[in-house]
Amino acid sequence: MINELASRFRNFRNRQRVINELSSLDDRQLADIGVSRGDIRRAVSFGRI
């Protein structure tokens, strides 16, 4: 149970890190990788990125 909780927390932190990194890109850079600013969370959550 503790391992599962730790794993979920690591996954959450990794998703947050990716979201923060993508959010720091400008709109042109996001367009280059096929993501709009409004889709960042969804793209990360559902594995597009």
mmCIF entry with sequence, helices, sheets and N, C-alpha, C, O atoms, coordinates in Angstrom:
data_MODEL
# 
_entry.id   MODEL 
# 
_entity.id                         1 
_entity.type                       polymer 
_entity.pdbx_number_of_molecules   1 
# 
_entity_poly.entity_id                      1 
_entity_poly.type                           'polypeptide(L)' 
_entity_poly.nstd_linkage                   no 
_entity_poly.nstd_monomer                   no 
_entity_poly.pdbx_seq_one_letter_code       MINELASRFRNFRNRQRVINELSSLDDRQLADIGVSRGDIRRAVSFGRI 
_entity_poly.pdbx_seq_one_letter_code_can   MINELASRFRNFRNRQRVINELSSLDDRQLADIGVSRGDIRRAVSFGRI 
_entity_poly.pdbx_strand_id                 A 
# 
loop_
_entity_poly_seq.entity_id 
_entity_poly_seq.num 
_entity_poly_seq.mon_id 
_entity_poly_seq.hetero 
1 1  MET n 
1 2  ILE n 
1 3  ASN n 
1 4  GLU n 
1 5  LEU n 
1 6  ALA n 
1 7  SER n 
1 8  ARG n 
1 9  PHE n 
1 10 ARG n 
1 11 ASN n 
1 12 PHE n 
1 13 ARG n 
1 14 ASN n 
1 15 ARG n 
1 16 GLN n 
1 17 ARG n 
1 18 VAL n 
1 19 ILE n 
1 20 ASN n 
1 21 GLU n 
1 22 LEU n 
1 23 SER n 
1 24 SER n 
1 25 LEU n 
1 26 ASP n 
1 27 ASP n 
1 28 ARG n 
1 29 GLN n 
1 30 LEU n 
1 31 ALA n 
1 32 ASP n 
1 33 ILE n 
1 34 GLY n 
1 35 VAL n 
1 36 SER n 
1 37 ARG n 
1 38 GLY n 
1 39 ASP n 
1 40 ILE n 
1 41 ARG n 
1 42 ARG n 
1 43 ALA n 
1 44 VAL n 
1 45 SER n 
1 46 PHE n 
1 47 GLY n 
1 48 ARG n 
1 49 ILE n 
# 
_struct_asym.id          A 
_struct_asym.entity_id   1 
# 
loop_
_struct_conf.conf_type_id 
_struct_conf.id 
_struct_conf.pdbx_PDB_helix_id 
_struct_conf.beg_label_comp_id 
_struct_conf.beg_label_asym_id 
_struct_conf.beg_label_seq_id 
_struct_conf.pdbx_beg_PDB_ins_code 
_struct_conf.end_label_comp_id 
_struct_conf.end_label_asym_id 
_struct_conf.end_label_seq_id 
_struct_conf.pdbx_end_PDB_ins_code 
_struct_conf.beg_auth_comp_id 
_struct_conf.beg_auth_asym_id 
_struct_conf.beg_auth_seq_id 
_struct_conf.end_auth_comp_id 
_struct_conf.end_auth_asym_id 
_struct_conf.end_auth_seq_id 
_struct_conf.pdbx_PDB_helix_class 
_struct_conf.details 
_struct_conf.pdbx_PDB_helix_length 
HELX_P HELX_P1 AA1 ILE A 2  ? SER A 23 ? ILE A 2  SER A 23 1 ? 22 
HELX_P HELX_P2 AA2 ASP A 27 ? ASP A 32 ? ASP A 27 ASP A 32 1 ? 6  
HELX_P HELX_P3 AA3 ARG A 37 ? ASP A 39 ? ARG A 37 ASP A 39 5 ? 3  
HELX_P HELX_P4 AA4 ILE A 40 ? SER A 45 ? ILE A 40 SER A 45 1 ? 6  
# 
_struct_conf_type.id          HELX_P 
_struct_conf_type.criteria    ? 
_struct_conf_type.reference   ? 
# 
loop_
_atom_site.group_PDB 
_atom_site.id 
_atom_site.type_symbol 
_atom_site.label_atom_id 
_atom_site.label_alt_id 
_atom_site.label_comp_id 
_atom_site.label_asym_id 
_atom_site.label_entity_id 
_atom_site.label_seq_id 
_atom_site.pdbx_PDB_ins_code 
_atom_site.Cartn_x 
_atom_site.Cartn_y 
_atom_site.Cartn_z 
_atom_site.occupancy 
_atom_site.B_iso_or_equiv 
_atom_site.pdbx_formal_charge 
_atom_site.auth_seq_id 
_atom_site.auth_comp_id 
_atom_site.auth_asym_id 
_atom_site.auth_atom_id 
_atom_site.pdbx_PDB_model_num 
ATOM 1   N N  . MET A 1 1  ? 0.824  -1.196 0.000   1.00 0.00 ? 1  MET A N  1 
ATOM 2   C CA . MET A 1 1  ? 0.000  0.000  0.000   1.00 0.00 ? 1  MET A CA 1 
ATOM 3   C C  . MET A 1 1  ? 0.872  1.267  0.000   1.00 0.00 ? 1  MET A C  1 
ATOM 4   O O  . MET A 1 1  ? 0.589  2.218  -0.728  1.00 0.00 ? 1  MET A O  1 
ATOM 5   N N  . ILE A 1 2  ? 1.900  1.271  0.796   1.00 0.00 ? 2  ILE A N  1 
ATOM 6   C CA . ILE A 1 2  ? 2.798  2.430  0.838   1.00 0.00 ? 2  ILE A CA 1 
ATOM 7   C C  . ILE A 1 2  ? 3.492  2.597  -0.505  1.00 0.00 ? 2  ILE A C  1 
ATOM 8   O O  . ILE A 1 2  ? 3.656  3.719  -0.985  1.00 0.00 ? 2  ILE A O  1 
ATOM 9   N N  . ASN A 1 3  ? 3.901  1.486  -1.114  1.00 0.00 ? 3  ASN A N  1 
ATOM 10  C CA . ASN A 1 3  ? 4.560  1.566  -2.416  1.00 0.00 ? 3  ASN A CA 1 
ATOM 11  C C  . ASN A 1 3  ? 3.627  2.149  -3.471  1.00 0.00 ? 3  ASN A C  1 
ATOM 12  O O  . ASN A 1 3  ? 4.055  2.945  -4.307  1.00 0.00 ? 3  ASN A O  1 
ATOM 13  N N  . GLU A 1 4  ? 2.368  1.761  -3.438  1.00 0.00 ? 4  GLU A N  1 
ATOM 14  C CA . GLU A 1 4  ? 1.378  2.288  -4.386  1.00 0.00 ? 4  GLU A CA 1 
ATOM 15  C C  . GLU A 1 4  ? 1.200  3.794  -4.186  1.00 0.00 ? 4  GLU A C  1 
ATOM 16  O O  . GLU A 1 4  ? 1.151  4.551  -5.156  1.00 0.00 ? 4  GLU A O  1 
ATOM 17  N N  . LEU A 1 5  ? 1.106  4.214  -2.956  1.00 0.00 ? 5  LEU A N  1 
ATOM 18  C CA . LEU A 1 5  ? 0.955  5.640  -2.646  1.00 0.00 ? 5  LEU A CA 1 
ATOM 19  C C  . LEU A 1 5  ? 2.185  6.422  -3.114  1.00 0.00 ? 5  LEU A C  1 
ATOM 20  O O  . LEU A 1 5  ? 2.058  7.491  -3.710  1.00 0.00 ? 5  LEU A O  1 
ATOM 21  N N  . ALA A 1 6  ? 3.360  5.888  -2.845  1.00 0.00 ? 6  ALA A N  1 
ATOM 22  C CA . ALA A 1 6  ? 4.599  6.548  -3.272  1.00 0.00 ? 6  ALA A CA 1 
ATOM 23  C C  . ALA A 1 6  ? 4.664  6.630  -4.789  1.00 0.00 ? 6  ALA A C  1 
ATOM 24  O O  . ALA A 1 6  ? 5.087  7.647  -5.339  1.00 0.00 ? 6  ALA A O  1 
ATOM 25  N N  . SER A 1 7  ? 4.251  5.572  -5.464  1.00 0.00 ? 7  SER A N  1 
ATOM 26  C CA . SER A 1 7  ? 4.266  5.559  -6.924  1.00 0.00 ? 7  SER A CA 1 
ATOM 27  C C  . SER A 1 7  ? 3.300  6.596  -7.491  1.00 0.00 ? 7  SER A C  1 
ATOM 28  O O  . SER A 1 7  ? 3.641  7.311  -8.433  1.00 0.00 ? 7  SER A O  1 
ATOM 29  N N  . ARG A 1 8  ? 2.115  6.679  -6.931  1.00 0.00 ? 8  ARG A N  1 
ATOM 30  C CA . ARG A 1 8  ? 1.140  7.682  -7.385  1.00 0.00 ? 8  ARG A CA 1 
ATOM 31  C C  . ARG A 1 8  ? 1.663  9.097  -7.169  1.00 0.00 ? 8  ARG A C  1 
ATOM 32  O O  . ARG A 1 8  ? 1.487  9.970  -8.019  1.00 0.00 ? 8  ARG A O  1 
ATOM 33  N N  . PHE A 1 9  ? 2.307  9.315  -6.029  1.00 0.00 ? 9  PHE A N  1 
ATOM 34  C CA . PHE A 1 9  ? 2.851  10.641 -5.744  1.00 0.00 ? 9  PHE A CA 1 
ATOM 35  C C  . PHE A 1 9  ? 3.959  10.988 -6.733  1.00 0.00 ? 9  PHE A C  1 
ATOM 36  O O  . PHE A 1 9  ? 4.017  12.117 -7.220  1.00 0.00 ? 9  PHE A O  1 
ATOM 37  N N  . ARG A 1 10 ? 4.846  10.026 -7.039  1.00 0.00 ? 10 ARG A N  1 
ATOM 38  C CA . ARG A 1 10 ? 5.911  10.269 -8.020  1.00 0.00 ? 10 ARG A CA 1 
ATOM 39  C C  . ARG A 1 10 ? 5.317  10.597 -9.389  1.00 0.00 ? 10 ARG A C  1 
ATOM 40  O O  . ARG A 1 10 ? 5.780  11.512 -10.071 1.00 0.00 ? 10 ARG A O  1 
ATOM 41  N N  . ASN A 1 11 ? 4.295  9.847  -9.785  1.00 0.00 ? 11 ASN A N  1 
ATOM 42  C CA . ASN A 1 11 ? 3.645  10.109 -11.069 1.00 0.00 ? 11 ASN A CA 1 
ATOM 43  C C  . ASN A 1 11 ? 3.029  11.501 -11.100 1.00 0.00 ? 11 ASN A C  1 
ATOM 44  O O  . ASN A 1 11 ? 3.148  12.219 -12.093 1.00 0.00 ? 11 ASN A O  1 
ATOM 45  N N  . PHE A 1 12 ? 2.374  11.874 -10.016 1.00 0.00 ? 12 PHE A N  1 
ATOM 46  C CA . PHE A 1 12 ? 1.788  13.210 -9.920  1.00 0.00 ? 12 PHE A CA 1 
ATOM 47  C C  . PHE A 1 12 ? 2.864  14.278 -10.064 1.00 0.00 ? 12 PHE A C  1 
ATOM 48  O O  . PHE A 1 12 ? 2.694  15.232 -10.824 1.00 0.00 ? 12 PHE A O  1 
ATOM 49  N N  . ARG A 1 13 ? 3.975  14.124 -9.339  1.00 0.00 ? 13 ARG A N  1 
ATOM 50  C CA . ARG A 1 13 ? 5.058  15.116 -9.391  1.00 0.00 ? 13 ARG A CA 1 
ATOM 51  C C  . ARG A 1 13 ? 5.666  15.182 -10.793 1.00 0.00 ? 13 ARG A C  1 
ATOM 52  O O  . ARG A 1 13 ? 5.994  16.266 -11.275 1.00 0.00 ? 13 ARG A O  1 
ATOM 53  N N  . ASN A 1 14 ? 5.816  14.036 -11.444 1.00 0.00 ? 14 ASN A N  1 
ATOM 54  C CA . ASN A 1 14 ? 6.359  14.021 -12.806 1.00 0.00 ? 14 ASN A CA 1 
ATOM 55  C C  . ASN A 1 14 ? 5.425  14.741 -13.770 1.00 0.00 ? 14 ASN A C  1 
ATOM 56  O O  . ASN A 1 14 ? 5.882  15.519 -14.608 1.00 0.00 ? 14 ASN A O  1 
ATOM 57  N N  . ARG A 1 15 ? 4.110  14.489 -13.661 1.00 0.00 ? 15 ARG A N  1 
ATOM 58  C CA . ARG A 1 15 ? 3.150  15.190 -14.526 1.00 0.00 ? 15 ARG A CA 1 
ATOM 59  C C  . ARG A 1 15 ? 3.205  16.692 -14.280 1.00 0.00 ? 15 ARG A C  1 
ATOM 60  O O  . ARG A 1 15 ? 3.174  17.476 -15.229 1.00 0.00 ? 15 ARG A O  1 
ATOM 61  N N  . GLN A 1 16 ? 3.285  17.098 -13.021 1.00 0.00 ? 16 GLN A N  1 
ATOM 62  C CA . GLN A 1 16 ? 3.365  18.528 -12.705 1.00 0.00 ? 16 GLN A CA 1 
ATOM 63  C C  . GLN A 1 16 ? 4.618  19.162 -13.284 1.00 0.00 ? 16 GLN A C  1 
ATOM 64  O O  . GLN A 1 16 ? 4.581  20.292 -13.771 1.00 0.00 ? 16 GLN A O  1 
ATOM 65  N N  . ARG A 1 17 ? 5.735  18.428 -13.231 1.00 0.00 ? 17 ARG A N  1 
ATOM 66  C CA . ARG A 1 17 ? 6.999  18.942 -13.781 1.00 0.00 ? 17 ARG A CA 1 
ATOM 67  C C  . ARG A 1 17 ? 6.866  19.156 -15.285 1.00 0.00 ? 17 ARG A C  1 
ATOM 68  O O  . ARG A 1 17 ? 7.292  20.185 -15.810 1.00 0.00 ? 17 ARG A O  1 
ATOM 69  N N  . VAL A 1 18 ? 6.275  18.185 -15.978 1.00 0.00 ? 18 VAL A N  1 
ATOM 70  C CA . VAL A 1 18 ? 6.100  18.302 -17.427 1.00 0.00 ? 18 VAL A CA 1 
ATOM 71  C C  . VAL A 1 18 ? 5.156  19.453 -17.756 1.00 0.00 ? 18 VAL A C  1 
ATOM 72  O O  . VAL A 1 18 ? 5.411  20.216 -18.688 1.00 0.00 ? 18 VAL A O  1 
ATOM 73  N N  . ILE A 1 19 ? 4.068  19.584 -17.001 1.00 0.00 ? 19 ILE A N  1 
ATOM 74  C CA . ILE A 1 19 ? 3.129  20.685 -17.213 1.00 0.00 ? 19 ILE A CA 1 
ATOM 75  C C  . ILE A 1 19 ? 3.832  22.026 -17.034 1.00 0.00 ? 19 ILE A C  1 
ATOM 76  O O  . ILE A 1 19 ? 3.636  22.941 -17.834 1.00 0.00 ? 19 ILE A O  1 
ATOM 77  N N  . ASN A 1 20 ? 4.639  22.147 -16.001 1.00 0.00 ? 20 ASN A N  1 
ATOM 78  C CA . ASN A 1 20 ? 5.371  23.397 -15.758 1.00 0.00 ? 20 ASN A CA 1 
ATOM 79  C C  . ASN A 1 20 ? 6.358  23.687 -16.882 1.00 0.00 ? 20 ASN A C  1 
ATOM 80  O O  . ASN A 1 20 ? 6.485  24.829 -17.324 1.00 0.00 ? 20 ASN A O  1 
ATOM 81  N N  . GLU A 1 21 ? 7.054  22.657 -17.341 1.00 0.00 ? 21 GLU A N  1 
ATOM 82  C CA . GLU A 1 21 ? 8.015  22.851 -18.432 1.00 0.00 ? 21 GLU A CA 1 
ATOM 83  C C  . GLU A 1 21 ? 7.306  23.277 -19.720 1.00 0.00 ? 21 GLU A C  1 
ATOM 84  O O  . GLU A 1 21 ? 7.758  24.195 -20.405 1.00 0.00 ? 21 GLU A O  1 
ATOM 85  N N  . LEU A 1 22 ? 6.204  22.614 -20.045 1.00 0.00 ? 22 LEU A N  1 
ATOM 86  C CA . LEU A 1 22 ? 5.465  22.982 -21.253 1.00 0.00 ? 22 LEU A CA 1 
ATOM 87  C C  . LEU A 1 22 ? 4.872  24.385 -21.132 1.00 0.00 ? 22 LEU A C  1 
ATOM 88  O O  . LEU A 1 22 ? 4.835  25.132 -22.110 1.00 0.00 ? 22 LEU A O  1 
ATOM 89  N N  . SER A 1 23 ? 4.417  24.737 -19.950 1.00 0.00 ? 23 SER A N  1 
ATOM 90  C CA . SER A 1 23 ? 3.832  26.063 -19.743 1.00 0.00 ? 23 SER A CA 1 
ATOM 91  C C  . SER A 1 23 ? 4.856  27.173 -19.934 1.00 0.00 ? 23 SER A C  1 
ATOM 92  O O  . SER A 1 23 ? 4.496  28.312 -20.229 1.00 0.00 ? 23 SER A O  1 
ATOM 93  N N  . SER A 1 24 ? 6.118  26.844 -19.768 1.00 0.00 ? 24 SER A N  1 
ATOM 94  C CA . SER A 1 24 ? 7.161  27.866 -19.928 1.00 0.00 ? 24 SER A CA 1 
ATOM 95  C C  . SER A 1 24 ? 7.497  28.118 -21.401 1.00 0.00 ? 24 SER A C  1 
ATOM 96  O O  . SER A 1 24 ? 8.170  29.097 -21.721 1.00 0.00 ? 24 SER A O  1 
ATOM 97  N N  . LEU A 1 25 ? 7.029  27.236 -22.302 1.00 0.00 ? 25 LEU A N  1 
ATOM 98  C CA . LEU A 1 25 ? 7.277  27.431 -23.733 1.00 0.00 ? 25 LEU A CA 1 
ATOM 99  C C  . LEU A 1 25 ? 6.357  28.511 -24.291 1.00 0.00 ? 25 LEU A C  1 
ATOM 100 O O  . LEU A 1 25 ? 5.266  28.739 -23.767 1.00 0.00 ? 25 LEU A O  1 
ATOM 101 N N  . ASP A 1 26 ? 6.802  29.173 -25.356 1.00 0.00 ? 26 ASP A N  1 
ATOM 102 C CA . ASP A 1 26 ? 5.917  30.148 -25.990 1.00 0.00 ? 26 ASP A CA 1 
ATOM 103 C C  . ASP A 1 26 ? 4.962  29.425 -26.945 1.00 0.00 ? 26 ASP A C  1 
ATOM 104 O O  . ASP A 1 26 ? 5.132  28.238 -27.224 1.00 0.00 ? 26 ASP A O  1 
ATOM 105 N N  . ASP A 1 27 ? 3.972  30.142 -27.433 1.00 0.00 ? 27 ASP A N  1 
ATOM 106 C CA . ASP A 1 27 ? 2.927  29.529 -28.253 1.00 0.00 ? 27 ASP A CA 1 
ATOM 107 C C  . ASP A 1 27 ? 3.485  28.906 -29.539 1.00 0.00 ? 27 ASP A C  1 
ATOM 108 O O  . ASP A 1 27 ? 2.982  27.875 -29.987 1.00 0.00 ? 27 ASP A O  1 
ATOM 109 N N  . ARG A 1 28 ? 4.499  29.507 -30.127 1.00 0.00 ? 28 ARG A N  1 
ATOM 110 C CA . ARG A 1 28 ? 5.098  28.955 -31.339 1.00 0.00 ? 28 ARG A CA 1 
ATOM 111 C C  . ARG A 1 28 ? 5.756  27.616 -31.054 1.00 0.00 ? 28 ARG A C  1 
ATOM 112 O O  . ARG A 1 28 ? 5.607  26.669 -31.827 1.00 0.00 ? 28 ARG A O  1 
ATOM 113 N N  . GLN A 1 29 ? 6.481  27.536 -29.949 1.00 0.00 ? 29 GLN A N  1 
ATOM 114 C CA . GLN A 1 29 ? 7.131  26.278 -29.591 1.00 0.00 ? 29 GLN A CA 1 
ATOM 115 C C  . GLN A 1 29 ? 6.095  25.188 -29.307 1.00 0.00 ? 29 GLN A C  1 
ATOM 116 O O  . GLN A 1 29 ? 6.275  24.035 -29.699 1.00 0.00 ? 29 GLN A O  1 
ATOM 117 N N  . LEU A 1 30 ? 5.028  25.555 -28.633 1.00 0.00 ? 30 LEU A N  1 
ATOM 118 C CA . LEU A 1 30 ? 3.964  24.579 -28.373 1.00 0.00 ? 30 LEU A CA 1 
ATOM 119 C C  . LEU A 1 30 ? 3.337  24.103 -29.679 1.00 0.00 ? 30 LEU A C  1 
ATOM 120 O O  . LEU A 1 30 ? 3.065  22.914 -29.846 1.00 0.00 ? 30 LEU A O  1 
ATOM 121 N N  . ALA A 1 31 ? 3.109  25.037 -30.606 1.00 0.00 ? 31 ALA A N  1 
ATOM 122 C CA . ALA A 1 31 ? 2.533  24.663 -31.900 1.00 0.00 ? 31 ALA A CA 1 
ATOM 123 C C  . ALA A 1 31 ? 3.459  23.708 -32.646 1.00 0.00 ? 31 ALA A C  1 
ATOM 124 O O  . ALA A 1 31 ? 2.986  22.809 -33.341 1.00 0.00 ? 31 ALA A O  1 
ATOM 125 N N  . ASP A 1 32 ? 4.764  23.891 -32.511 1.00 0.00 ? 32 ASP A N  1 
ATOM 126 C CA . ASP A 1 32 ? 5.726  23.003 -33.169 1.00 0.00 ? 32 ASP A CA 1 
ATOM 127 C C  . ASP A 1 32 ? 5.586  21.551 -32.711 1.00 0.00 ? 32 ASP A C  1 
ATOM 128 O O  . ASP A 1 32 ? 5.847  20.623 -33.475 1.00 0.00 ? 32 ASP A O  1 
ATOM 129 N N  . ILE A 1 33 ? 5.173  21.366 -31.458 1.00 0.00 ? 33 ILE A N  1 
ATOM 130 C CA . ILE A 1 33 ? 5.001  19.995 -30.960 1.00 0.00 ? 33 ILE A CA 1 
ATOM 131 C C  . ILE A 1 33 ? 3.533  19.568 -30.977 1.00 0.00 ? 33 ILE A C  1 
ATOM 132 O O  . ILE A 1 33 ? 3.186  18.493 -30.488 1.00 0.00 ? 33 ILE A O  1 
ATOM 133 N N  . GLY A 1 34 ? 2.675  20.418 -31.544 1.00 0.00 ? 34 GLY A N  1 
ATOM 134 C CA . GLY A 1 34 ? 1.276  20.046 -31.747 1.00 0.00 ? 34 GLY A CA 1 
ATOM 135 C C  . GLY A 1 34 ? 0.380  20.189 -30.544 1.00 0.00 ? 34 GLY A C  1 
ATOM 136 O O  . GLY A 1 34 ? -0.606 19.463 -30.417 1.00 0.00 ? 34 GLY A O  1 
ATOM 137 N N  . VAL A 1 35 ? 0.703  21.117 -29.652 1.00 0.00 ? 35 VAL A N  1 
ATOM 138 C CA . VAL A 1 35 ? -0.098 21.314 -28.441 1.00 0.00 ? 35 VAL A CA 1 
ATOM 139 C C  . VAL A 1 35 ? -0.421 22.792 -28.305 1.00 0.00 ? 35 VAL A C  1 
ATOM 140 O O  . VAL A 1 35 ? 0.451  23.642 -28.489 1.00 0.00 ? 35 VAL A O  1 
ATOM 141 N N  . SER A 1 36 ? -1.661 23.099 -27.985 1.00 0.00 ? 36 SER A N  1 
ATOM 142 C CA . SER A 1 36 ? -2.000 24.491 -27.685 1.00 0.00 ? 36 SER A CA 1 
ATOM 143 C C  . SER A 1 36 ? -1.911 24.691 -26.173 1.00 0.00 ? 36 SER A C  1 
ATOM 144 O O  . SER A 1 36 ? -1.955 23.728 -25.407 1.00 0.00 ? 36 SER A O  1 
ATOM 145 N N  . ARG A 1 37 ? -1.788 25.921 -25.762 1.00 0.00 ? 37 ARG A N  1 
ATOM 146 C CA . ARG A 1 37 ? -1.635 26.226 -24.337 1.00 0.00 ? 37 ARG A CA 1 
ATOM 147 C C  . ARG A 1 37 ? -2.795 25.651 -23.507 1.00 0.00 ? 37 ARG A C  1 
ATOM 148 O O  . ARG A 1 37 ? -2.588 25.154 -22.400 1.00 0.00 ? 37 ARG A O  1 
ATOM 149 N N  . GLY A 1 38 ? -3.993 25.724 -24.046 1.00 0.00 ? 38 GLY A N  1 
ATOM 150 C CA . GLY A 1 38 ? -5.157 25.227 -23.318 1.00 0.00 ? 38 GLY A CA 1 
ATOM 151 C C  . GLY A 1 38 ? -5.226 23.711 -23.220 1.00 0.00 ? 38 GLY A C  1 
ATOM 152 O O  . GLY A 1 38 ? -6.006 23.175 -22.433 1.00 0.00 ? 38 GLY A O  1 
ATOM 153 N N  . ASP A 1 39 ? -4.420 23.019 -24.009 1.00 0.00 ? 39 ASP A N  1 
ATOM 154 C CA . ASP A 1 39 ? -4.441 21.552 -24.022 1.00 0.00 ? 39 ASP A CA 1 
ATOM 155 C C  . ASP A 1 39 ? -3.300 20.909 -23.242 1.00 0.00 ? 39 ASP A C  1 
ATOM 156 O O  . ASP A 1 39 ? -3.186 19.683 -23.221 1.00 0.00 ? 39 ASP A O  1 
ATOM 157 N N  . ILE A 1 40 ? -2.468 21.701 -22.610 1.00 0.00 ? 40 ILE A N  1 
ATOM 158 C CA . ILE A 1 40 ? -1.288 21.151 -21.945 1.00 0.00 ? 40 ILE A CA 1 
ATOM 159 C C  . ILE A 1 40 ? -1.671 20.110 -20.896 1.00 0.00 ? 40 ILE A C  1 
ATOM 160 O O  . ILE A 1 40 ? -1.168 18.987 -20.938 1.00 0.00 ? 40 ILE A O  1 
ATOM 161 N N  . ARG A 1 41 ? -2.540 20.456 -19.969 1.00 0.00 ? 41 ARG A N  1 
ATOM 162 C CA . ARG A 1 41 ? -2.918 19.503 -18.906 1.00 0.00 ? 41 ARG A CA 1 
ATOM 163 C C  . ARG A 1 41 ? -3.527 18.236 -19.479 1.00 0.00 ? 41 ARG A C  1 
ATOM 164 O O  . ARG A 1 41 ? -3.190 17.129 -19.057 1.00 0.00 ? 41 ARG A O  1 
ATOM 165 N N  . ARG A 1 42 ? -4.419 18.400 -20.433 1.00 0.00 ? 42 ARG A N  1 
ATOM 166 C CA . ARG A 1 42 ? -5.072 17.229 -21.028 1.00 0.00 ? 42 ARG A CA 1 
ATOM 167 C C  . ARG A 1 42 ? -4.056 16.359 -21.761 1.00 0.00 ? 42 ARG A C  1 
ATOM 168 O O  . ARG A 1 42 ? -4.093 15.133 -21.652 1.00 0.00 ? 42 ARG A O  1 
ATOM 169 N N  . ALA A 1 43 ? -3.149 16.989 -22.508 1.00 0.00 ? 43 ALA A N  1 
ATOM 170 C CA . ALA A 1 43 ? -2.144 16.235 -23.255 1.00 0.00 ? 43 ALA A CA 1 
ATOM 171 C C  . ALA A 1 43 ? -1.241 15.439 -22.313 1.00 0.00 ? 43 ALA A C  1 
ATOM 172 O O  . ALA A 1 43 ? -0.907 14.289 -22.595 1.00 0.00 ? 43 ALA A O  1 
ATOM 173 N N  . VAL A 1 44 ? -0.856 16.038 -21.217 1.00 0.00 ? 44 VAL A N  1 
ATOM 174 C CA . VAL A 1 44 ? -0.001 15.345 -20.251 1.00 0.00 ? 44 VAL A CA 1 
ATOM 175 C C  . VAL A 1 44 ? -0.784 14.254 -19.526 1.00 0.00 ? 44 VAL A C  1 
ATOM 176 O O  . VAL A 1 44 ? -0.284 13.142 -19.354 1.00 0.00 ? 44 VAL A O  1 
ATOM 177 N N  . SER A 1 45 ? -1.987 14.559 -19.106 1.00 0.00 ? 45 SER A N  1 
ATOM 178 C CA . SER A 1 45 ? -2.787 13.595 -18.354 1.00 0.00 ? 45 SER A CA 1 
ATOM 179 C C  . SER A 1 45 ? -3.140 12.359 -19.156 1.00 0.00 ? 45 SER A C  1 
ATOM 180 O O  . SER A 1 45 ? -3.191 11.257 -18.609 1.00 0.00 ? 45 SER A O  1 
ATOM 181 N N  . PHE A 1 46 ? -3.385 12.528 -20.450 1.00 0.00 ? 46 PHE A N  1 
ATOM 182 C CA . PHE A 1 46 ? -3.811 11.404 -21.271 1.00 0.00 ? 46 PHE A CA 1 
ATOM 183 C C  . PHE A 1 46 ? -2.688 10.850 -22.129 1.00 0.00 ? 46 PHE A C  1 
ATOM 184 O O  . PHE A 1 46 ? -2.935 10.070 -23.048 1.00 0.00 ? 46 PHE A O  1 
ATOM 185 N N  . GLY A 1 47 ? -1.454 11.247 -21.835 1.00 0.00 ? 47 GLY A N  1 
ATOM 186 C CA . GLY A 1 47 ? -0.308 10.621 -22.457 1.00 0.00 ? 47 GLY A CA 1 
ATOM 187 C C  . GLY A 1 47 ? 0.042  11.046 -23.866 1.00 0.00 ? 47 GLY A C  1 
ATOM 188 O O  . GLY A 1 47 ? 0.783  10.344 -24.555 1.00 0.00 ? 47 GLY A O  1 
ATOM 189 N N  . ARG A 1 48 ? -0.473 12.175 -24.310 1.00 0.00 ? 48 ARG A N  1 
ATOM 190 C CA . ARG A 1 48 ? -0.061 12.648 -25.630 1.00 0.00 ? 48 ARG A CA 1 
ATOM 191 C C  . ARG A 1 48 ? 1.383  13.103 -25.614 1.00 0.00 ? 48 ARG A C  1 
ATOM 192 O O  . ARG A 1 48 ? 2.067  13.093 -26.637 1.00 0.00 ? 48 ARG A O  1 
ATOM 193 N N  . ILE A 1 49 ? 1.832  13.497 -24.447 1.00 0.00 ? 49 ILE A N  1 
ATOM 194 C CA . ILE A 1 49 ? 3.222  13.973 -24.306 1.00 0.00 ? 49 ILE A CA 1 
ATOM 195 C C  . ILE A 1 49 ? 3.868  13.222 -23.170 1.00 0.00 ? 49 ILE A C  1 
ATOM 196 O O  . ILE A 1 49 ? 5.038  13.452 -22.864 1.00 0.00 ? 49 ILE A O  1 
# 
